[in-house]
Amino acid sequence: LAAGLWGPYKDLWHTVENAIWKRQPEAAYHLDLVLKKHKPDFISLFKNPAKNVDQRQKVQKASTEGIAIQGQQGMRLLPEQLINEAFILSDLYDIGELAAVELLLAGEHQQPHFPGLRRGLVAILLYWDGKRCIANSLRSLIQSRRGKTWTLELGVELVSMTTKFTDELMEHELTQKILRLVSQIDVSSEFEKLQRARGLGNEKHRKEVSDLMKECRLSLAECLFVWTCQSPLNENDTLLLIGHLETVTAEADGSLDSVNLALLMALLYCFDIHFLEQGTEDREGTEESPVVLFRSASEAITSYRIGQQFIGLCNLQNSLSCGFLLALAMMYNLYSMLIMVAFSTLGATDEAMADVAISQNAFLFLTEAVIGSESFSQEEFYIRRIHHLVTDFLALMPMKVKQLRNRADEDARMIHMSMQMGNEPPSTLRRDLEHLMLLIGELYRKDPFNLELALEYWCPSEPVQSSTIMGSYLGVVLAKFVRQMGDLLPPTIYIPYLKMLCGLANGPQCAHYCFSLLKVNGSSNGKAEVNLWNDLDTCLSPLHTRMLTSTHTKLNFTASLFTR
């Protein structure tokens, strides 16, 4: 028995999975049929069948007169206990009485797979599992869209089908519905409601319900993320997303949870135009994207920045300002005429917005809330977006970087003078350059996908193939930044600079370039320092050889023991 709120959605997910992820040839035809059937479910998105007075009366009499169950022949008599449970489930989730009966019967049928649980507890799991299947199906369909960031290398007809289908869903206020559900689905309030209705079982049952609800929220948030990776949101949807993020709070440790991180990255990808760096063939069909981007971005930024005169803005919003400004500068290098559309709206506020974003510790926020999030390193395109955000800032706002260094040097002198006079350092000191260095160090400290993005900072002497317009220029600017930040280094940023180098030295090639940089810097400061590096290399080489020899000897000894 498959309940209407579970079985069909389970079949939907299997069909989507077979067509998109398993790439079964015959699944594409079935997907077309299934999408036409379930289009109302995607448009209504998690909306349950409404209660019905006639259904309630029929269920009430089902113990004596019986009731017709979908998928079964004839009338079925229901016990009074099941009828009472159906009314409780109907009131609990505000669903139709017949749908509640089907869920309970399906739960009863699935009980052997959930030993120790009553049918009502199993029905609750099936209810949320059905929601999960809808959310995961929607995310996969959006992920398979034709877009600017990736391709799943599916058939042309299948991609056209999913692109057209999801475009139609977006026309029915999909963004608004997703954001509303992300706000409404709450594990704590759900557990309170279930507790009152005796709908919670043992610890395992509680964890399963909690995991299903959390997966629903995350999949819905990732729907917007994968959408903006492929296509920018329109103006209204961009404003809705910013309005939602305005209410977001960080976790106790200062990081964002996986749902809010996905939504933040979705908005940052709205401002990402690196796809325009590609060749003209890759730009085909994207002519209107920059216009859409800047209409929504400029309206969003001016509404939440200029209108509030930079008062009371949180670090989250200022990091979004940075993302928009860097996209603006990037677009200026690519489409100097088109950028006038954005500048006509923003006027001369871009410099002020950058100053506010930096002064409100946007770099520190990105380090603690974004990179510090547990789920950040689990998504490749999160890492790539923050990488582009940082490198664009260094390459496209060189005067801001120079101002940060000058301010750091001046603050270091003030601290030194205060220490000599026995006074406390001034409270007006800034740590913006330190925060930028720590951000870079943390960003590249781990490389779970072996992207080796830190190589862009070293500008190796051998030719590097680059398909981007700014590839070679960016490498020179980044390498110059790393080198110049180490010149006449003030004591206050000595440790942050070393942490930055540690992050940039992650990987064999990067470590080699970092060692060469330190060795060259040492040689420029005198013969004694270069001799120190040579002595260190001379001391470590025999140690390395001895360790290899010792390991080889132990392996031979172990092998001889097994031989004996």
TIDRENRO-996898 format. One line per 5 residues: number of its first residue (from 1); their letters; for each residue x, y, z of C-alpha. Coordinates in nm, 2 decimals. Layout:
<nodes>
NUM = A = X Y Z | ...
</nodes>
This chain:
<nodes>
1 = LAAGL = 0.00 0.00 0.00 | 0.14 0.34 -0.10 | -0.01 0.65 0.06 | -0.07 0.95 -0.16 | 0.16 1.16 0.05
6 = WGPYK = 0.45 0.91 0.03 | 0.44 0.64 -0.23 | 0.40 0.86 -0.54 | 0.67 1.09 -0.42 | 0.90 0.80 -0.36
11 = DLWHT = 0.84 0.69 -0.72 | 0.90 1.04 -0.84 | 1.24 1.05 -0.68 | 1.34 0.71 -0.82 | 1.24 0.83 -1.17
16 = VENAI = 1.44 1.16 -1.13 | 1.74 0.97 -0.99 | 1.73 0.71 -1.28 | 1.71 0.98 -1.55 | 1.96 1.24 -1.41
21 = WKRQP = 2.21 1.05 -1.19 | 2.20 0.69 -1.32 | 2.14 0.80 -1.68 | 1.92 0.51 -1.77 | 1.82 0.56 -2.14
26 = EAAYH = 1.45 0.47 -2.09 | 1.42 0.69 -1.78 | 1.40 1.02 -1.98 | 1.07 0.92 -2.13 | 0.93 0.82 -1.80
31 = LDLVL = 1.06 1.15 -1.64 | 0.86 1.35 -1.89 | 0.54 1.17 -1.79 | 0.61 1.19 -1.42 | 0.69 1.56 -1.43
36 = KKHKP = 0.36 1.63 -1.61 | 0.18 1.43 -1.34 | 0.35 1.59 -1.05 | 0.37 1.95 -1.18 | 0.09 2.06 -0.94
41 = DFISL = 0.29 1.91 -0.65 | 0.60 2.11 -0.74 | 0.39 2.43 -0.79 | 0.22 2.39 -0.45 | 0.54 2.26 -0.29
46 = FKNPA = 0.48 2.08 0.03 | 0.11 2.18 0.04 | -0.10 1.91 0.18 | -0.45 1.81 0.06 | -0.70 2.01 0.25
51 = KNVDQ = -0.94 1.88 0.51 | -1.28 1.79 0.38 | -1.61 1.76 0.57 | -1.74 1.49 0.35 | -1.41 1.29 0.39
56 = RQKVQ = -1.43 1.33 0.76 | -1.79 1.19 0.77 | -1.69 0.90 0.55 | -1.39 0.81 0.77 | -1.61 0.85 1.08
61 = KASTE = -1.85 0.58 0.94 | -1.56 0.36 0.81 | -1.59 0.12 1.10 | -1.94 0.02 1.00 | -1.99 0.11 0.64
66 = GIAIQ = -1.63 0.08 0.52 | -1.43 0.32 0.30 | -1.27 0.31 -0.05 | -0.89 0.31 -0.03 | -0.69 0.41 -0.34
71 = GQQGM = -0.52 0.10 -0.49 | -0.76 -0.14 -0.33 | -1.08 -0.30 -0.45 | -1.41 -0.28 -0.27 | -1.48 -0.11 0.07
76 = RLLPE = -1.25 -0.16 0.37 | -1.37 -0.16 0.73 | -1.14 0.04 0.96 | -1.11 -0.02 1.33 | -1.21 0.26 1.56
81 = QLINE = -0.85 0.31 1.69 | -0.72 0.37 1.34 | -1.00 0.62 1.27 | -0.91 0.81 1.59 | -0.54 0.80 1.49
86 = AFILS = -0.63 0.93 1.14 | -0.82 1.23 1.30 | -0.52 1.31 1.52 | -0.28 1.29 1.22 | -0.51 1.50 1.01
91 = DLYDI = -0.52 1.77 1.28 | -0.15 1.74 1.34 | -0.04 1.82 0.98 | -0.36 1.98 0.86 | -0.41 1.72 0.59
96 = GELAA = -0.72 1.56 0.45 | -0.87 1.28 0.65 | -0.85 1.02 0.37 | -0.48 1.11 0.32 | -0.43 1.05 0.69
101 = VELLL = -0.59 0.71 0.67 | -0.37 0.62 0.37 | -0.06 0.73 0.56 | -0.15 0.51 0.86 | -0.23 0.21 0.65
106 = AGEHQ = 0.10 0.26 0.47 | 0.27 0.29 0.80 | 0.11 -0.04 0.91 | 0.23 -0.20 0.59 | 0.59 -0.07 0.65
111 = QPHFP = 0.60 -0.17 1.02 | 0.83 -0.48 0.96 | 1.10 -0.23 0.84 | 1.07 -0.03 1.16 | 1.07 -0.28 1.45
116 = GLRRG = 0.94 -0.15 1.78 | 0.74 0.14 1.62 | 0.36 0.18 1.61 | 0.20 0.25 1.27 | 0.14 0.61 1.37
121 = LVAIL = 0.51 0.67 1.44 | 0.60 0.50 1.11 | 0.33 0.72 0.93 | 0.51 1.03 1.06 | 0.84 0.91 0.91
126 = LYWDG = 0.67 0.84 0.58 | 0.51 1.18 0.58 | 0.85 1.36 0.61 | 1.01 1.11 0.37 | 0.76 1.21 0.11
131 = KRCIA = 0.85 1.57 0.16 | 1.22 1.48 0.13 | 1.16 1.31 -0.20 | 0.99 1.62 -0.34 | 1.28 1.85 -0.22
136 = NSLRS = 1.55 1.62 -0.35 | 1.38 1.58 -0.69 | 1.34 1.95 -0.73 | 1.71 2.01 -0.64 | 1.82 1.75 -0.90
141 = LIQSR = 1.60 1.89 -1.17 | 1.74 2.24 -1.11 | 2.09 2.10 -1.09 | 2.05 1.95 -1.44 | 1.95 2.29 -1.59
146 = RGKTW = 2.14 2.45 -1.88 | 2.35 2.72 -1.71 | 2.67 2.91 -1.66 | 2.86 2.71 -1.40 | 2.85 2.34 -1.48
151 = TLELG = 2.70 2.07 -1.70 | 2.60 1.72 -1.60 | 2.67 1.60 -1.96 | 2.31 1.48 -2.01 | 2.13 1.45 -2.34
156 = VELVS = 2.01 1.77 -2.50 | 1.65 1.68 -2.49 | 1.66 1.59 -2.12 | 1.84 1.92 -2.03 | 1.59 2.12 -2.24
161 = MTTKF = 1.30 1.94 -2.06 | 1.43 2.01 -1.71 | 1.52 2.37 -1.80 | 1.18 2.44 -1.94 | 1.01 2.27 -1.65
166 = TDELM = 1.20 2.45 -1.38 | 1.16 2.78 -1.56 | 0.78 2.73 -1.54 | 0.81 2.65 -1.17 | 1.01 2.97 -1.11
171 = EHELT = 0.73 3.17 -1.28 | 0.50 3.04 -1.00 | 0.69 3.21 -0.72 | 0.92 2.92 -0.64 | 1.17 3.14 -0.46
176 = QKILR = 0.91 3.28 -0.22 | 0.77 2.93 -0.15 | 1.12 2.79 -0.07 | 1.21 3.07 0.16 | 0.88 3.04 0.34
181 = LVSQI = 0.92 2.67 0.40 | 1.28 2.71 0.51 | 1.15 2.96 0.78 | 0.85 2.74 0.88 | 1.02 2.40 0.91
186 = DVSSE = 1.15 2.39 1.26 | 1.25 2.08 1.45 | 1.19 2.22 1.80 | 0.84 2.34 1.73 | 0.76 2.01 1.54
191 = FEKLQ = 0.88 1.80 1.83 | 0.67 2.00 2.07 | 0.36 1.94 1.85 | 0.44 1.57 1.82 | 0.50 1.54 2.19
196 = RARGL = 0.15 1.67 2.27 | 0.00 1.43 2.02 | 0.22 1.14 2.15 | 0.38 1.12 1.81 | 0.74 1.07 1.92
201 = GNEKH = 0.89 0.73 1.98 | 1.23 0.63 2.11 | 1.56 0.81 2.05 | 1.61 0.65 1.71 | 1.27 0.76 1.60
206 = RKEVS = 1.33 1.11 1.71 | 1.66 1.13 1.53 | 1.51 0.99 1.21 | 1.23 1.25 1.22 | 1.48 1.53 1.29
211 = DLMKE = 1.72 1.41 1.01 | 1.44 1.40 0.76 | 1.32 1.75 0.85 | 1.68 1.89 0.84 | 1.74 1.73 0.50
216 = CRLSL = 1.41 1.89 0.37 | 1.53 2.23 0.47 | 1.88 2.19 0.33 | 1.75 2.05 0.00 | 1.52 2.34 -0.04
221 = AECLF = 1.79 2.59 0.04 | 2.02 2.41 -0.21 | 1.76 2.44 -0.47 | 1.82 2.82 -0.47 | 2.19 2.77 -0.45
226 = VWTCQ = 2.21 2.54 -0.76 | 1.97 2.78 -0.94 | 2.19 3.08 -0.89 | 2.49 2.88 -0.99 | 2.33 2.83 -1.33
231 = SPLNE = 2.11 3.14 -1.37 | 2.08 3.47 -1.18 | 1.76 3.54 -0.99 | 1.53 3.82 -1.11 | 1.51 4.15 -0.92
236 = NDTLL = 1.21 4.05 -0.69 | 1.35 3.71 -0.60 | 1.69 3.87 -0.52 | 1.53 4.11 -0.29 | 1.33 3.83 -0.12
241 = LIGHL = 1.65 3.64 -0.07 | 1.83 3.94 0.08 | 1.53 4.01 0.30 | 1.54 3.65 0.43 | 1.92 3.67 0.50
246 = ETVTA = 1.86 3.99 0.69 | 1.69 3.78 0.96 | 1.96 3.51 0.98 | 2.16 3.46 1.30 | 2.49 3.27 1.34
251 = EADGS = 2.53 2.96 1.55 | 2.68 2.97 1.90 | 3.04 2.94 1.76 | 2.98 3.22 1.51 | 2.94 3.00 1.21
256 = LDSVN = 2.64 2.97 0.98 | 2.45 2.64 0.97 | 2.43 2.45 0.64 | 2.09 2.59 0.54 | 2.18 2.96 0.58
261 = LALLM = 2.52 2.90 0.43 | 2.36 2.76 0.12 | 2.13 3.07 0.10 | 2.42 3.30 0.15 | 2.62 3.13 -0.13
266 = ALLYC = 2.31 3.15 -0.35 | 2.31 3.52 -0.32 | 2.68 3.55 -0.37 | 2.64 3.35 -0.69 | 2.38 3.60 -0.80
271 = FDIHF = 2.67 3.85 -0.82 | 2.91 3.61 -0.99 | 2.99 3.69 -1.35 | 3.31 3.48 -1.40 | 3.13 3.28 -1.67
276 = LEQGT = 3.17 3.60 -1.89 | 3.54 3.55 -1.88 | 3.50 3.24 -2.10 | 3.53 3.25 -2.47 | 3.25 3.39 -2.69
281 = EDREG = 3.11 3.04 -2.75 | 3.04 3.00 -2.38 | 2.88 3.34 -2.36 | 2.62 3.26 -2.62 | 2.28 3.30 -2.47
286 = TEESP = 2.40 3.50 -2.17 | 2.36 3.84 -2.31 | 2.07 3.94 -2.08 | 2.22 3.78 -1.77 | 2.44 4.08 -1.68
291 = VVLFR = 2.15 4.32 -1.72 | 1.93 4.11 -1.50 | 2.21 4.07 -1.25 | 2.27 4.44 -1.21 | 1.91 4.54 -1.20
296 = SASEA = 1.85 4.31 -0.91 | 2.18 4.37 -0.75 | 2.18 4.75 -0.77 | 1.82 4.77 -0.64 | 1.90 4.52 -0.36
301 = ITSYR = 2.21 4.70 -0.25 | 2.07 5.05 -0.27 | 1.76 4.94 -0.08 | 1.95 4.78 0.20 | 2.26 5.01 0.21
306 = IGQQF = 2.18 5.36 0.09 | 1.83 5.36 0.23 | 1.96 5.28 0.57 | 2.27 5.50 0.54 | 2.50 5.22 0.65
311 = IGLCN = 2.35 5.22 1.00 | 2.31 4.90 1.20 | 2.42 4.67 0.92 | 2.54 4.32 1.01 | 2.85 4.16 0.88
316 = LQNSL = 2.65 3.92 0.66 | 2.50 4.21 0.47 | 2.83 4.38 0.43 | 2.99 4.07 0.29 | 2.71 4.07 0.03
321 = SCGFL = 2.81 4.43 -0.05 | 3.17 4.31 -0.12 | 3.04 4.04 -0.35 | 2.83 4.29 -0.55 | 3.11 4.55 -0.57
326 = LALAM = 3.36 4.29 -0.69 | 3.12 4.17 -0.96 | 3.07 4.53 -1.05 | 3.44 4.58 -1.10 | 3.47 4.25 -1.29
331 = MYNLY = 3.19 4.35 -1.52 | 3.36 4.69 -1.58 | 3.67 4.51 -1.72 | 3.45 4.30 -1.95 | 3.17 4.52 -2.06
336 = SMLIM = 3.26 4.88 -2.00 | 2.94 5.01 -2.17 | 2.70 4.77 -2.00 | 2.83 4.86 -1.66 | 2.70 5.22 -1.70
341 = VAFST = 2.35 5.07 -1.63 | 2.47 4.98 -1.28 | 2.67 5.30 -1.22 | 2.37 5.51 -1.32 | 2.19 5.35 -1.02
346 = LGATD = 2.47 5.34 -0.77 | 2.63 5.67 -0.85 | 2.95 5.73 -0.64 | 2.85 5.51 -0.35 | 3.07 5.21 -0.44
351 = EAMAD = 3.37 5.34 -0.26 | 3.17 5.42 0.05 | 3.00 5.08 0.04 | 3.34 4.91 0.02 | 3.47 5.11 0.32
356 = VAISQ = 3.17 5.02 0.52 | 3.19 4.65 0.44 | 3.55 4.64 0.54 | 3.50 4.85 0.85 | 3.22 4.61 0.96
361 = NAFLF = 3.47 4.32 0.96 | 3.34 4.15 0.64 | 3.67 3.96 0.62 | 3.64 3.83 0.97 | 3.28 3.73 0.91
366 = LTEAV = 3.38 3.53 0.60 | 3.64 3.35 0.81 | 3.43 3.27 1.11 | 3.08 3.24 0.97 | 3.14 3.10 0.62
371 = IGSES = 3.47 2.91 0.61 | 3.42 2.82 0.98 | 3.09 2.64 0.89 | 3.11 2.27 0.90 | 2.95 2.23 0.56
376 = FSQEE = 3.17 2.48 0.38 | 3.45 2.24 0.29 | 3.20 1.98 0.17 | 3.09 2.18 -0.14 | 3.33 2.25 -0.41
381 = FYIRR = 3.14 2.55 -0.55 | 3.13 2.72 -0.21 | 3.51 2.71 -0.21 | 3.54 2.84 -0.56 | 3.30 3.13 -0.50
386 = IHHLV = 3.49 3.26 -0.19 | 3.82 3.21 -0.38 | 3.69 3.43 -0.66 | 3.56 3.68 -0.40 | 3.90 3.71 -0.23
391 = TDFLA = 4.11 3.71 -0.55 | 3.88 3.96 -0.72 | 3.92 4.20 -0.42 | 4.30 4.17 -0.44 | 4.31 4.22 -0.82
396 = LMPMK = 4.03 4.47 -0.88 | 4.06 4.69 -0.57 | 4.44 4.74 -0.54 | 4.40 5.08 -0.38 | 4.19 4.93 -0.10
401 = VKQLR = 4.46 4.67 -0.04 | 4.73 4.94 -0.03 | 4.52 5.14 0.22 | 4.49 4.83 0.44 | 4.87 4.79 0.45
406 = NRADE = 4.93 5.16 0.51 | 4.68 5.15 0.80 | 4.84 4.84 0.94 | 5.19 5.00 0.93 | 5.06 5.32 1.10
411 = DARMI = 4.88 5.12 1.37 | 5.20 4.92 1.43 | 5.39 5.25 1.49 | 5.12 5.37 1.72 | 5.13 5.05 1.92
416 = HMSMQ = 5.51 5.07 1.95 | 5.49 5.43 2.07 | 5.23 5.34 2.32 | 5.44 5.06 2.46 | 5.74 5.28 2.49
421 = MGNEP = 5.54 5.54 2.68 | 5.38 5.27 2.90 | 5.03 5.35 2.77 | 4.75 5.12 2.64 | 4.72 5.11 2.26
426 = PSTLR = 4.45 5.34 2.12 | 4.10 5.18 2.09 | 4.06 5.30 1.73 | 4.31 5.05 1.60 | 4.19 4.84 1.31
431 = RDLEH = 4.27 4.48 1.22 | 4.14 4.47 0.87 | 4.46 4.35 0.70 | 4.51 4.09 0.97 | 4.16 3.96 0.91
436 = LMLLI = 4.22 3.95 0.53 | 4.54 3.74 0.58 | 4.36 3.51 0.82 | 4.08 3.47 0.57 | 4.32 3.37 0.30
441 = GELYR = 4.51 3.13 0.53 | 4.19 2.95 0.64 | 4.04 2.94 0.29 | 4.33 2.74 0.14 | 4.44 2.55 0.46
446 = KDPFN = 4.22 2.25 0.34 | 4.18 2.13 -0.01 | 3.94 1.84 0.01 | 3.87 1.84 -0.37 | 4.24 1.89 -0.47
451 = LELAL = 4.15 2.21 -0.66 | 4.49 2.36 -0.59 | 4.34 2.71 -0.61 | 4.63 2.85 -0.40 | 4.86 2.80 -0.70
456 = EYWCP = 4.72 3.12 -0.85 | 4.90 3.32 -0.58 | 5.25 3.20 -0.69 | 5.26 3.29 -1.06 | 5.51 3.02 -1.15
461 = SEPVQ = 5.77 3.10 -1.41 | 5.67 2.82 -1.64 | 5.38 2.89 -1.88 | 5.04 2.83 -1.73 | 4.74 2.76 -1.96
466 = SSTIM = 4.45 2.98 -1.87 | 4.12 3.01 -2.05 | 4.02 3.33 -1.89 | 4.08 3.69 -2.00 | 4.23 3.79 -1.67
471 = GSYLG = 4.42 3.47 -1.59 | 4.78 3.59 -1.64 | 4.71 3.94 -1.49 | 4.55 3.79 -1.19 | 4.84 3.56 -1.12
476 = VVLAK = 5.09 3.85 -1.14 | 4.88 4.06 -0.90 | 4.83 3.78 -0.65 | 5.20 3.70 -0.65 | 5.28 4.06 -0.60
481 = FVRQM = 5.04 4.08 -0.31 | 5.20 3.78 -0.13 | 5.55 3.92 -0.19 | 5.48 4.28 -0.09 | 5.29 4.19 0.22
486 = GDLLP = 5.61 4.03 0.35 | 5.83 4.34 0.28 | 5.92 4.53 0.60 | 5.66 4.33 0.79 | 5.54 4.50 1.11
491 = PTIYI = 5.53 4.28 1.42 | 5.16 4.32 1.46 | 5.08 4.12 1.14 | 5.38 3.88 1.15 | 5.17 3.59 1.28
496 = PYLKM = 4.88 3.65 1.04 | 5.12 3.67 0.75 | 5.27 3.33 0.85 | 4.93 3.18 0.88 | 4.85 3.31 0.54
501 = LCGLA = 5.16 3.15 0.40 | 5.08 2.82 0.57 | 4.74 2.82 0.39 | 4.90 2.92 0.06 | 5.17 2.65 0.10
506 = NGPQC = 4.91 2.37 0.11 | 5.02 2.12 -0.15 | 5.36 2.01 -0.29 | 5.39 2.27 -0.56 | 5.26 2.55 -0.34
511 = AHYCF = 5.50 2.45 -0.07 | 5.79 2.46 -0.31 | 5.70 2.81 -0.43 | 5.66 2.93 -0.07 | 6.00 2.79 0.02
516 = SLLKV = 6.15 2.97 -0.28 | 5.99 3.30 -0.18 | 6.12 3.28 0.18 | 6.47 3.18 0.05 | 6.47 3.47 -0.20
521 = NGSSN = 6.36 3.71 0.07 | 6.63 3.58 0.29 | 6.90 3.63 0.03 | 6.78 3.99 -0.02 | 6.84 4.07 0.35
526 = GKAEV = 7.20 3.95 0.36 | 7.44 3.66 0.32 | 7.38 3.53 0.67 | 7.01 3.46 0.61 | 7.06 3.28 0.29
531 = NLWND = 7.33 3.07 0.45 | 7.07 2.99 0.72 | 6.83 2.86 0.47 | 7.10 2.65 0.30 | 7.21 2.52 0.64
536 = LDTCL = 6.85 2.42 0.72 | 6.82 2.24 0.38 | 7.15 2.07 0.45 | 7.04 1.95 0.79 | 6.70 1.83 0.68
541 = SPLHT = 6.82 1.63 0.38 | 7.02 1.36 0.58 | 6.73 1.34 0.83 | 6.49 1.27 0.54 | 6.72 1.01 0.39
546 = RMLTS = 6.77 0.84 0.73 | 6.39 0.83 0.79 | 6.34 0.66 0.45 | 6.62 0.41 0.52 | 6.48 0.33 0.87
551 = THTKL = 6.13 0.28 0.73 | 6.28 0.05 0.45 | 6.47 -0.15 0.71 | 6.17 -0.20 0.93 | 5.97 -0.32 0.63
556 = NFTAS = 6.24 -0.57 0.54 | 6.26 -0.69 0.90 | 5.88 -0.74 0.92 | 5.88 -0.92 0.59 | 6.16 -1.16 0.71
561 = LFTR = 5.95 -1.24 1.02 | 5.65 -1.34 0.81 | 5.89 -1.54 0.59 | 6.01 -1.73 0.89
</nodes>
